[in-house]
Amino acid sequence: MKIVHISSSDFRGGAARAAYRLHQGLRALGQNSSMFVANRETADPHVMAFQPITSLPGRLLRMLRREYLRRTFERQSAKRSPEAEVFTDDRNEYGAEVTDQLPPGDILHLHWVAGLAHYKLFFPVATRRAPVVWTLHDMNPFTGGCHYDEGCGRYRNRCGACPQLESSKETDFSTGVWARKQAAYRSIRPGRLHLVAPSRWLAAAAKRSALFSQLPISVIPNGLDVEALAPRDRRFARQVLGLPPDKRIILCVADWLDNRRKGVKFLVQALVTLKDHGDLLVVTIGRGTGLTDVPLPHASLGYVHDERLLSLAYSAADVFVCPTLQDNLPNTILESLACGVPVVGFNVGGVPDMVRDGETGLLVEARDAEGLGKAIAELLGNPERRRVMSENCRRIAVEEYSLVIQARRYVELYERVLASN
């Protein structure tokens, strides 16, 4: 069986890392898995990069499209906060160039395709060539452009008057994106598109949406290499990373720390309640300024993508905090579980799928900074409870979230999809 994963990147960002891990897991099972991406980050020979046409007419056409799309979006998004969630168009500058280069496969497996797939031109062609499985890494495939709706709910009927565009118009930019997606999906023959959600929360949101309510959807959690991401000796990990051996470390990881959806400001507020604890150190991983005005010592490790180095960072921590306000199935929590580090987080999205209150960590109601601080203090002050949770974290990661388990579930799904076509 030849599986072609289609993704905007093969490693940059959480969705790309999840896609690449699945690709690796499938190859480990002996499957013929490859990737087709816009931005290639790895040296994997089974990853193919999209190559835009280099002729002068092709470059000129792309430039004109790019400028048109930029101006169209900027006219309706000038008021957006720089901390706002990413918002993307269903169109791009490449037009039909991407579908022209699609590698042949028995299954085309879509992941995060913003900026790569031009919906109107992509879906009719791709679904004729092969059945398509689409893993939803966020809400964007069924919204008018946002990747997380921040509680708006308009995607359930029809987008418009978009809060993230600060628009009051019922027919705004988001309405056009939504309508074009609807037209693209209506061009797909029945049985040629099957959805997958990594979390129960995202599956339920997709089924409530006007665009995806009639499509089949499966829940298959993301997986990871539980050997590469595993508990390491804490003292050694801190020594390698240059972290003090005598501090209790609170770790926070996010691809983009300044994104307001990641909830870092609530972590900052929570840390204020811990300012009298003199032996604490806050460590962050990710891009952006992240934590400011924190009354605690803070060390940033920058952006880390090497999984063995990540395992050292998690292993150096006493507690991992994920203050996200809306999320699918955060890779960071999976990574923390695999490294045996208990998690404190808000009870939102797919977080409770992994953070089982009292078993692998503690859950707090969303935006409750005081409660977040108390939960962190509770775990930091109870080493025996942390030890038991640590064992639970590692066991559950191995039993439920290993790459082998995830890859086998997808192989079973591919076989069912092929059998029905």
C-alpha positions in Angstrom: 0.0 0.0 0.0 1.5 3.4 -1.0 0.6 6.2 1.3 1.4 9.8 0.4 1.2 12.3 3.3 0.5 15.9 2.2 1.5 18.6 4.6 2.7 22.2 4.5 5.8 21.1 6.3 7.5 17.9 7.4 8.6 19.2 10.8 8.0 22.8 11.6 5.0 23.2 14.0 3.0 20.7 16.0 0.9 19.4 13.2 3.9 18.8 10.9 5.8 17.0 13.7 2.7 14.8 14.3 2.5 14.0 10.5 6.2 13.2 10.3 6.0 10.9 13.3 3.1 9.0 11.7 5.1 8.7 8.5 8.0 7.2 10.5 5.7 4.9 12.3 4.2 3.6 9.1 7.6 3.0 7.6 8.7 1.1 10.7 5.7 -1.2 10.0 6.9 -1.8 6.5 4.4 0.4 4.8 5.4 2.4 1.7 4.9 5.9 3.2 6.2 9.1 1.8 5.5 12.9 2.3 4.8 15.7 -0.2 5.4 19.1 1.5 5.8 22.8 0.7 8.6 23.3 3.2 11.1 20.5 3.7 13.0 20.6 7.0 14.3 17.1 7.3 16.9 15.1 5.2 14.5 12.2 4.9 14.8 10.8 1.3 11.1 9.8 1.5 10.1 13.4 1.8 9.5 15.2 -1.5 9.3 19.0 -1.7 6.8 20.9 -4.0 8.7 22.8 -6.7 7.0 26.0 -8.0 7.3 26.6 -11.7 10.4 28.7 -12.4 9.5 30.1 -15.8 9.0 33.9 -16.0 5.2 33.6 -16.8 4.8 31.2 -13.9 6.7 33.5 -11.5 4.8 36.5 -12.7 1.4 34.8 -12.2 2.3 33.7 -8.7 3.4 37.3 -7.8 0.1 38.7 -9.0 -1.9 36.1 -7.1 0.1 36.6 -4.0 -0.4 40.4 -4.1 -4.1 40.0 -4.8 -4.6 37.6 -1.9 -2.5 39.7 0.5 -4.5 42.9 -0.3 -7.8 41.1 -0.1 -7.0 39.7 3.4 -5.4 42.9 4.8 -8.4 45.0 3.9 -10.4 43.0 6.4 -7.8 42.1 9.0 -6.1 45.4 9.7 -7.4 45.5 13.3 -6.1 42.0 14.2 -3.9 41.7 17.3 -0.4 40.4 16.7 -1.2 37.8 19.4 -4.2 36.5 17.6 -4.5 32.9 16.3 -3.3 32.3 12.7 -6.0 32.9 10.1 -5.6 31.4 6.6 -7.2 31.6 3.1 -8.5 28.5 1.2 -6.6 29.8 -1.8 -2.9 30.4 -2.5 -0.5 31.8 -5.1 0.3 28.3 -6.6 -3.1 27.5 -8.1 -3.1 24.1 -9.9 0.7 23.8 -9.6 0.4 21.7 -6.4 -2.1 19.1 -7.8 0.0 18.9 -11.0 2.9 17.6 -8.9 1.0 15.3 -6.5 2.8 11.9 -6.3 0.7 8.8 -7.1 -0.6 6.8 -4.1 -3.2 4.3 -3.0 -4.1 6.7 -0.2 -3.6 10.4 -0.1 -3.3 11.5 3.5 -3.8 15.2 4.2 -2.6 16.9 7.3 -2.1 20.7 7.9 -2.3 22.0 4.3 -2.9 25.8 4.7 -0.9 27.6 2.1 -0.3 24.4 0.1 -3.8 23.2 -1.0 -5.9 25.6 -3.2 -9.2 24.0 -2.1 -11.3 24.6 -5.3 -8.5 23.2 -7.5 -7.1 20.6 -5.1 -10.0 18.5 -3.8 -11.8 17.6 -7.1 -8.5 16.4 -8.6 -7.0 14.7 -5.5 -10.1 12.7 -4.6 -10.5 11.4 -8.2 -6.9 10.1 -8.1 -7.2 8.2 -4.8 -9.3 8.1 -1.6 -8.3 10.8 0.8 -7.8 10.5 4.6 -7.6 13.9 6.3 -6.2 14.2 9.8 -7.6 17.4 11.4 -4.9 19.0 13.4 -7.1 22.0 14.2 -10.5 23.5 13.3 -9.5 25.3 10.1 -10.8 22.7 7.6 -14.4 23.4 8.7 -14.2 27.2 9.5 -14.0 30.4 7.5 -10.3 30.8 8.1 -9.5 30.6 11.8 -7.6 27.6 13.1 -9.3 27.7 16.5 -12.7 29.5 16.9 -12.0 30.7 20.5 -15.6 29.8 21.4 -17.2 31.7 18.5 -19.3 28.7 17.2 -20.3 30.3 13.9 -18.7 27.4 11.9 -21.8 25.3 13.0 -23.9 27.2 10.5 -22.0 29.6 8.2 -19.1 31.9 9.0 -19.5 35.7 8.9 -19.2 38.6 11.2 -15.9 37.0 12.3 -14.8 38.0 15.8 -11.1 37.2 15.0 -11.3 39.7 12.1 -13.1 42.1 14.4 -15.8 42.2 11.7 -19.5 43.0 12.2 -20.4 42.2 8.5 -22.4 39.1 8.0 -20.7 38.6 4.6 -17.0 39.3 5.3 -13.8 37.6 4.4 -14.6 34.5 6.5 -17.9 34.1 4.6 -16.1 33.8 1.3 -13.6 31.3 2.6 -16.4 29.2 4.1 -18.4 29.2 0.9 -15.5 28.2 -1.2 -14.7 25.4 1.1 -18.3 24.2 0.9 -18.2 24.3 -2.9 -14.9 22.3 -2.9 -16.2 19.6 -0.6 -19.4 19.3 -2.6 -17.3 18.3 -5.6 -16.1 15.2 -3.8 -17.8 11.9 -4.6 -19.3 10.0 -1.6 -16.8 7.7 0.1 -13.7 9.5 -1.2 -13.0 11.5 1.9 -12.6 10.2 5.5 -11.8 12.4 8.4 -9.6 11.6 11.4 -9.5 13.6 14.7 -6.7 13.0 17.2 -9.0 14.1 20.1 -12.7 13.4 21.0 -13.2 17.1 21.4 -12.2 17.9 17.8 -14.2 15.0 16.4 -17.3 16.4 18.1 -16.6 19.9 16.8 -16.2 18.6 13.3 -19.5 16.6 13.5 -21.3 19.8 14.7 -20.0 21.8 11.8 -22.1 22.5 8.7 -19.2 21.5 6.4 -18.3 18.1 7.9 -21.5 16.9 9.7 -22.2 14.3 7.0 -18.7 12.9 6.6 -17.3 9.8 8.4 -14.9 10.6 11.1 -12.6 8.4 13.3 -10.7 9.3 16.4 -7.1 8.2 16.3 -4.8 9.9 18.9 -1.4 11.1 17.8 1.6 8.9 18.6 5.3 9.5 19.3 8.5 7.5 19.6 8.5 6.4 23.2 12.1 5.4 23.0 13.4 8.7 21.8 11.1 10.6 24.2 11.7 8.8 27.5 12.6 9.6 31.1 16.3 10.6 31.4 18.4 11.0 34.6 17.3 14.4 36.0 20.7 15.4 37.3 22.4 14.6 34.0 19.6 16.4 32.0 20.1 19.5 34.0 23.9 19.4 33.7 23.7 19.1 29.9 21.2 21.9 29.6 23.0 24.2 32.1 20.2 24.2 34.6 20.7 24.3 38.4 20.5 21.0 40.2 18.9 22.3 43.3 15.9 24.1 41.9 12.3 22.9 41.4 11.7 23.4 37.7 8.4 24.4 36.1 8.5 23.8 32.4 6.3 25.4 29.7 6.6 24.5 26.0 4.8 26.0 23.0 5.8 26.5 19.3 4.8 30.2 19.6 4.7 31.4 23.2 3.1 34.8 22.2 0.0 33.2 20.8 -2.8 34.3 23.2 -4.5 30.9 22.7 -1.5 29.3 24.4 -2.6 31.0 27.6 0.9 32.0 28.8 -0.5 35.2 30.5 -2.5 32.9 32.8 0.7 31.0 33.7 2.4 34.4 34.5 -0.5 35.2 36.8 -0.3 31.8 38.4 3.4 32.2 39.0 2.8 35.4 40.9 1.1 33.3 43.6 4.3 31.3 43.9 6.7 34.2 44.3 7.5 33.3 47.9 8.9 30.0 46.9 12.6 30.7 46.7 13.8 27.5 45.0 11.7 27.7 41.8 12.9 28.1 38.2 10.6 28.6 35.2 12.0 27.1 32.0 10.4 27.8 28.6 10.9 26.3 25.1 9.5 27.9 22.0 9.6 31.0 19.9 8.5 34.4 21.0 9.0 36.5 24.1 6.8 34.3 26.2 7.1 35.2 29.8 7.5 38.8 30.9 7.3 40.4 34.3 7.6 37.1 36.1 8.7 37.4 39.8 10.6 34.1 39.5 13.9 33.2 37.9 13.4 32.3 34.2 15.5 30.4 31.7 14.6 30.1 28.0 16.0 27.2 26.0 14.8 28.7 22.7 13.2 26.6 19.9 14.1 22.9 20.3 13.0 20.3 17.7 15.5 17.4 18.3 13.5 14.8 20.2 16.3 13.5 22.3 17.2 17.0 23.4 13.5 17.6 24.2 13.5 14.4 26.3 16.3 16.0 28.4 14.4 19.2 28.8 11.2 17.4 30.0 13.2 15.1 32.2 14.9 18.1 33.9 11.5 19.4 35.0 9.5 18.6 38.1 6.1 19.8 36.6 5.0 20.6 33.1 2.4 23.3 32.7 0.2 23.6 29.6 -2.1 26.6 30.0 -3.6 26.4 26.5 -7.2 27.9 26.2 -8.3 25.7 23.2 -6.4 22.9 21.7 -6.7 19.5 19.8 -4.2 17.0 21.3 -1.1 19.0 22.2 2.1 17.2 21.3 3.7 18.9 24.3 1.5 17.0 26.7 2.2 13.7 24.9 5.9 14.4 25.1 5.7 15.2 28.8 3.8 12.0 29.5 6.4 10.0 27.6 9.1 11.5 29.7 7.2 10.8 32.9 6.5 14.4 33.9 3.1 15.2 35.5 1.1 17.9 33.8 -1.0 20.8 35.1 -3.4 22.3 32.5 -6.8 23.7 31.8 -9.7 21.4 31.3 -10.2 22.3 27.6 -10.3 20.7 24.2 -8.3 17.4 24.0 -6.3 18.1 27.1 -8.4 15.9 29.4 -7.9 13.0 26.9 -4.3 12.9 28.2 -4.3 14.8 31.5 -6.4 12.5 33.7 -7.1 14.4 36.8 -5.3 12.9 39.8 -3.6 10.2 37.6 -1.3 11.9 35.1 -1.6 15.5 36.4 -4.2 18.0 37.6 -6.9 19.8 35.6 -8.1 23.3 36.4 -11.1 25.2 34.9 -10.1 27.4 32.0 -8.6 30.9 32.7 -8.5 30.2 36.5 -5.0 31.5 37.1 -5.3 31.2 40.9 -6.4 27.6 40.5 -3.5 26.9 38.2 -1.1 28.3 40.7 -2.6 26.1 43.5 -2.3 23.0 41.3 1.3 23.7 40.5 2.1 24.3 44.2 0.2 21.1 45.1 2.4 18.9 42.9 5.7 20.7 43.7 5.0 20.3 47.4 4.2 16.6 47.2 7.1 14.5 45.8 5.5 11.2 46.5 2.4 12.2 44.5 4.6 13.3 41.7 6.4 10.0 41.7 3.2 8.0 41.4 1.9 10.3 38.6 5.3 10.0 36.8 4.9 6.3 36.7 1.3 6.6 35.4 2.4 9.1 32.7 5.1 6.8 31.3 2.9 3.7 31.4 -0.1 5.4 29.6 2.2 7.0 27.0 3.7 3.5 26.2 0.3 1.7 26.3 -1.8 4.3 24.4 0.4 6.8 22.5 3.3 4.8 21.0 3.9 5.2 17.3 3.3 1.5 16.7 -0.2 1.7 18.1 -1.0 4.8 16.1 0.4 3.5 12.8 -1.5 0.2 13.2 -4.8 2.1 13.7 -4.2 4.1 10.5 -3.3 1.0 8.5 -6.6 -0.6 9.6 -8.4 2.6 8.5 -6.6 2.7 5.2 -7.6 -0.9 4.5 -11.3 -0.1 5.3 -11.3 3.0 3.1 -9.7 1.1 0.2 -12.1 -1.8 0.6 -15.1 0.6 0.3 -13.8 2.2 -2.9 
